[in-house]
Amino acid sequence: MTPKLLDAGRSERGWHRIQNAIRCPRLFAWKEIEGLKFPISSPLVNGSLLHIGLAHHYQRIKEKQTGGNPDDWLRPEEAIEALALKNAEESTLWLAAVPQIVDAYYAYVNNWLGENWRVLEVEEELRAHLGKEKHLYTQRADLIVADHNDRVWIVDHKSAYRLNSKTLRQHILDGQFIGYQLFGKAKYKEHFAGVLVNRVKLSTPYDFDRRALEPAPQALRHFVSVIEEGERRIARWEGKPTEEWPMALNNQTCFGKYGACDAYDLCRFGSEP
Ligand code: SF4
């Protein structure tokens, strides 16, 4: 059998949908309704390649631990190259990034030698129906493991250019991480230990850090109402032309810490040249 590529893609109705609807309805319309494709950035390419490498790394371990055949799946370095080749037409960034990400992956394995996790799930789509209207809400967990005490962790791989407490704290009030808490508690009950942020610094010298994310109990209590508000906003504008969806016009949203919003020029000048 030819080894497979584990390229699961986005979850069906995840946090990004709600986040975009709340952050800027116009951006939601460009991306989710019109399906506009914006140029992909280098951090996104690097993050995707790292994720596919780690997905194969842990899927192959899971096969070994459960009596399956690891060679049903590509080796991590092959998977990194296969994903880059699959997306090569989109941007030259994909193939250009392969050597560095493979190198970082080898350094990751070396750094975490002796890791004794039991792999429960890789790229698992978690699904729930939330709120009064039972909105479908999904999230794809990078990895779910049990530690030596049989406590269950949802692990999220994050590529970063700096590993410090500031880049960790930004995840505490991120809906993606609150959502993991919700799913983890519902699925694994008292066995659920929390969310581990598995950070990898992708530029040399590589660096690695894993730690449990501090809790945000108040945000967790209000999480479902945030999902409901996002869905209300989408329902309110759905079916209307994109130009009618409200614009954020907020200096932190339109020009954030990663630079201009993808739709900056569209919002500034319109779609006509
Ligand atoms: S540039 Fe601003 S208003 Fe336009 S889509 Fe982006 S966030 Fe919304």
Residues whose N, C-alpha, C, O or C-beta is under 5 A from the ligand:
A	BS01	SF4	C24 R26 L27 M247 A248 L249 T253 C254 C261 A263 Y264 C267
